[in-house]
Amino acid sequence: MVSDCSGGGGNGLMENLASSRFVVACVFAGMVVGASVLALHLGGYANAVGMPGFGKKKKRRPVRVYMDGCFDMMHYGHCNALRQARALGDELVVGVVSDDEIIANKGPPVTPLRERMIMVKAVKWVDEVISDAPYAITEGFMRKLFDEYNIDYIIHGDDPCLLPDGTDAYALAKKVGRYKQIKRTEGVSSTDIVGRMLLCVRERSSGDSHNHSSLQRQFSHGHSQKVDVGGSDSGTRVSNFLPTSRRIVQFSNGKGPGPDARIVYIDGAFDLFHAGHVEILRVARALGDFLLVGIHTDQTVSATRGAHRPIMSLHERSLSVLACRYVDEVIIGAPWEVSKDMITTFNISLVVHGTIAENKDFLKEESNPYAVPITMGIYQQLESPLDITTSTIIKRIVSNHEAYQKRNEKKEASERKYYEEKKFVSDD
């Protein structure tokens, strides 16, 4: 009896324990489901109100890269360097060297800091600009880049950048393993462009139109030739620029205007692309949704500006304009006259021109290139923000001819050495 009663009581106890465990399991499962629902609810609410730390994955900090330069007589080579630098990170910070630092290390700049800042800020691959950057990366400035600007890598081209004492300007960045190298753009440099202007000035003063005609063909077709200047053994390298469709694609936005876009058209030579060009393009872009820029042929520029123009070839000028953040598309080799057919083809809403130009009397001439858009009521003259033309830049060179000649002679040696010792570097 006792054993029977004991056996029955044990079975009841086991049943009670099993029942309790089931209840606990159900309660625990309910708590888990409830917590999950609550977390989802809080996450959705946090996303809705913008609360940090809820319902979001932690974002990766953007990789910030730094590149500096004088950016004097800024050209498509500078722009291509900035494009390559930007591709090595998520954000590109650019340091623009001060006028005093350039004078101390290279000689007088052609364009002052204010104009150089306008040019660099207008390049579409640039995210941030630092003014008055030092020519050489000192330990103190490098610390500032890393700590204050959150820079991950310092970038420079494969051409050497030496200080007056012969040391590498980027030695410290290389030492700490925070240096990356990009490919230098072939066929152009500020030294080369100044040299072209000096050659053109010399040809014009000598009145040798035959030699100048040959020189212009070299500029336009990328032929390299040594030309004696001033009777010295030092020559100036003529452009070795080789235009490719790939480079144009790299610089292009790759986007067309929307179906209802207001398309603004502006044309010109855009020779020695400068701050005056940038500012008028900025004003023009603000008048619509899409800025189309027509770039005149070398032959048109020579016919309208004089036999010694352009300094830069059509493709060189096109790349400089394409790199500008205010430009959406370019017509390479645009016609001198804006026709009705052209306006219809590109669906142009407004044709504009600045008040500052090489030829300010074009509207009074019989062959007014804007006669059609004026008749259609879609022409507008814009007040140019800066009183700068290509002639302004050339006059700066001419007025300080000897200083720039000496500067070029010093730079020519390093240019020659680079071309003799250069190795292949990918620009992908």
C-alpha positions, 0 to 999 in steps of 0.5 A, a space after each residue: 500500500 505504501 509503495 502504491 501510494 508513493 508511486 502515485 504521488 511521484 507521478 503527480 509530482 513529475 506531471 507538475 514539474 513538466 507542466 511548470 517547465 512548459 509554462 516557463 518555456 512559454 513565458 520565455 518564448 513570449 519574452 523573446 518574441 516581445 523583445 524582438 517586436 519591441 526592437 523592430 518597433 524602436 528601430 523603425 521609430 528611430 529611423 523615422 525620427 533620425 535617432 542615431 544608433 538604433 536600427 542602423 548599421 554603423 557607417 564606414 568612415 569615408 577615406 579622405 585623401 589629400 593632394 597639394 599643388 601650385 595649380 598655376 596656369 591650371 590645365 587639364 593635366 592638373 585636373 586629371 591628377 585630381 581625378 586620379 587622386 579622388 579615385 583613391 578615396 571617398 573625399 578629396 581635400 586639395 591644398 593650394 600653395 601660397 604665392 610666397 611659397 611659390 616665389 621662394 621655391 619656383 619663381 613668380 606665379 602667373 596667376 595669384 592665389 585668389 584666381 588659383 583658388 577659384 580654379 581648384 574649387 571649380 574642379 568637379 572631383 574636389 570636395 574641399 580646399 585648403 588655402 595657403 598650403 606649404 610647398 613642402 609637407 612638414 611634420 607639423 602640417 602632416 600632423 594637422 592633415 591627419 588630426 584636424 582634416 582626418 586625412 588617410 593618404 597624401 597623393 602626388 604624381 610619379 614625377 619627382 617634387 624636389 625642394 631647392 636643397 634637393 630633398 623630396 617634398 613628400 619624404 615624411 609622408 612616405 616614411 609613415 606609410 601614408 603616401 600614394 602615387 598617381 600617374 602624371 598626365 603626359 604632354 602638358 605642364 605649366 612650364 610647357 604652357 608658359 614656354 608656348 606663350 614665350 615662343 609665340 611672343 618671340 615669333 610675333 615680334 620677329 614677324 616670322 609667320 612661317 615658323 609660327 604656322 609650323 608651331 601652331 601645327 605642333 600645338 594642335 597635333 601634339 608633336 614634340 620638338 626642341 625650339 631654341 629660345 633667345 639663342 641659349 642652349 635651353 629650349 622649351 618642350 612643345 606639347 606631347 599631348 596625345 588625345 584619346 577617346 578614353 580620356 574624354 570619357 573619363 572627364 565626361 559626366 555621361 549624363 544628358 539633359 532631362 526631358 524638360 530641362 532648361 538648356 543654356 548654351 555658351 560658346 567660346 575659345 576657352 584658351 588658357 582656361 582661367 578664373 574668368 572662364 570659370 566664373 562666367 560658366 558658374 553664372 550661366 549654369 545658374 540660369 538653367 538645368 543643363 549647361 552646354 558649352 561650345 568650344 571653337 576649332 583651332 582654325 576659328 580661334 586663329 581667324 577671330 583672335 589672331 594668327 598666334 592663337 590658340 595657345 592650347 589645342 582644341 582637345 586640350 581646351 575641351 578637357 579643361 572645360 569638361 573638368 569644370 563642375 558647372 559644365 554638363 556637356 561640350 560641343 568639340 569644334 562648335 560652329 562660330 554662328 549659332 544657327 536655328 538648326 543647332 538650337 533645335 538639335 540641342 533643344 537650347 532654351 537660352 544662349 548667353 555670352 559674357 560682357 568681358 571678351 577678346 572682341 567686345 564688338 561682335 554684336 555690332 558686326 555684320 556677321 553677328 554669330 548670335 543673330 539667330 538667337 537674338 531674333 528668336 528672343 533667347 539671347 542674353 548678355 551676362 555681366 562677367 564677374 571677373 575682368 580677365 581674358 586670355 590676353 590678360 594671362 599672356 600679358 602677365 607673361 610678357 611683362 615679366 618675360 625674363 623672370 619666366 624665361 629663367 623659371 622655365 630654364 630651371 624647370 626644363 632640366 627636371 622635365 627632361 629628366 622625367 621623360 628620360 627616366 619615366 616608367 609606366 604607371 597605371 591611371 585606372 
